[in-house]
């Protein structure tokens, strides 16, 4: 991708954040690329940059939140199951 000399690392990082938030909000690629064109990017560079950010997002989805929720649900379910079995079999142990 051919960049203009005035576009430094901070500008590219800000553009990547802008593109990522636009794509995460469900905006079409063409609309997000048009925002970059309005910021002074060429059409080719904007489309290429949006495609590369989208590819990076698809390769590394934020999975930590989903696994944390599943872990908590598992432990809550196990706690409820243990208390149910304690009640059914009249065990003297209850976990709260």
Secondary structure as GFF3:
##gff-version 3
##sequence-region A 1 96
A	DSSP	alpha_helix	9	24	.	.	.	ID=ss1
A	DSSP	alpha_helix	29	38	.	.	.	ID=ss2
A	DSSP	alpha_helix	43	59	.	.	.	ID=ss3
A	DSSP	alpha_helix	64	88	.	.	.	ID=ss4
###
